[in-house]
Amino acid sequence: MIEYIQWHENLQDFIYFNSECAVSFCQCDKNHKLSLFELLRLVTDAAVEDFNQRLMGYEKLTENNVGILLSRQSFRFHKMPVVDQKICIKTWEEKPEPLQFVRAYEIFDKETGEIKVYQQKTIVEEVENPNLEVTLDEAKTVSPTYSLKQLYRVRAAPS
């Protein structure tokens, strides 16, 4: 039996939560690729477990009369995990927003180390911090539907 683990690591002012898992055939579509529904479930489960392990789970929040009202996720797909692939999901909170946490994700192959890194930026009129922001004109080169203050997620090269 394969044992999958979960762990936290503190790097570069962020607390990263890592969760290993294997893609099962029942999570995949007819092309043997992880279904969108299952991918969303996996990343949501990883975020929930991160909060639980840091004592910020549902019970603790309701006990203290605190609630998180809104969560946003955005994905751009380049290659979906496939049947029997062992993956690791790394998640962290990027920047606080009113009434929500903005989460970032890395999903990589546990065996090959191939990584899919996504960087999230806010669309603004004038960029003050290029690590966190992108202009509307630049975002519209990817999709004309973007507007100001939206989150823009782009695949970034791993560091």
N, C-alpha and C positions, 0 to 999 in steps of 0.2 A: 504494500500500500504506500502510495506517495503522500508525504506530509507537506502541506502548504502552510506557510507562516505569514504572520503579519507583524510589522514593526514600525516604530517611529524613528526618525533621525532628525537632528537639528543641524541645518546647514544654511549658511548665508542668510541669517535673520528669518528663516522660515522653519516651521515644523512640518516635515514631510511624513505622510503616512503611506506605507507600502503594503500591498496585499497581493500575494501570489495565488494563482488559480490555473486550472486547465480548462480549455474550451471543450465542452462535451457535445456529442452529436445532436443531442436534443435541444441545444441552444443555437443550432445552425439552420440556415435555409437550405434549399435544395441544391445549392452550389457549394455546400459544405463551409460556408463563411458564417461567422458569428452574425446573428440577426441584430438589427438596430435595436429592437426591444430589449434583447438580452444584454447588449453593450450598455444601454442606458441603465438597466437593472444593476449590472456589475459595478459601474462607476458610482451609482447612487448608494449601493450597499457599502462600497469602500468609504464614501464620505460619512455615512451614518455610523459605521464602525469607528472611524477616526474620532467623531464627536463622542461616542460612547466611551471609548478608552481614555479620553481626556476629561471625562465626567461632565460632558456637555450634551448628553443624550436627552431624549424626550422626557423621561421621568425627572431628571435633575432640573431641567428647564421649567417644567410645570410646577415642580415643588417650590421653585423660587419665583413663580409668577412671571416667567420670561418666555417669550416665544420668538421664533424666527419665522417671519411671515412670507418671505419670498426667496427663491433660489433660482439662479439663471445658469444654464449650461449651453454651450455652443460648441459644435464639432465640425470639423472639416475632415473628411475621410480620404485617406490615401491608399490604405491597404487594411482590410478588415482581418482580424485574427481568424484562423480556420480550425477545423476539427482536430482535436488532440494537441493543439499548440499550447504550450505552457507559457502564460503571460504574467507579467507583474504590472499592477496598476499603482502608480504613485500619484498622490493628490495632496494639494496644499491650498491654503487660503492666500490669494494674491493681495488684494487690498480691500479694506472694509468699505462697504457702501451702506447708506442708511437702510436699516431693516433687513440686511442680507449679507451673506458671505459670498464673495466671488471666488470660485474654485478653479484651479488649473489642474490639468491631468497630463501625465505621461503614461503611455502604454507601450511596453516593450516585450519582445520575445525573451523568455527566461533563458533559453538555451543559446541562441545566437547573439543576444544582446542588441539586436536591431531595435532601434528606438524611434518612436514617433513622438516628437515634442511639439507642443502647441503653445504659442505665446498669445496672451490675451491683451488687447489694447483698447482704450476708449477712443472713440472718434471725436475729434475736437476741431475747432476752427484754426487754432494756432498751437503747434506742439511746443510744450515746455519741457517735457521729459520724454525723449524718444523711446525709452524702454517701456513706457506705460501708455503712450498716446500715439495716434496716427491722424493725419489730416483726412478730411472728408474726401478730397480729391484723390488721395492715394487709395483709400478704401473703395471708392467707386471704380477704380481700375479692375478690381476683383469682381464686384457686383454693383450694378447701378442702384440697387434697392437700399443700400446703406444710408443712414442719416446720422446727424449729430447726436452724441451721447450714447450711441449704441456700442455694444461690445463687439470688437473685431478680433477674430481668432485666426491666426495664421500659423502654418507649420514653420517651425524655426529649427535651425541647425543645433544639435546638442552641443553643449559646452564641455 
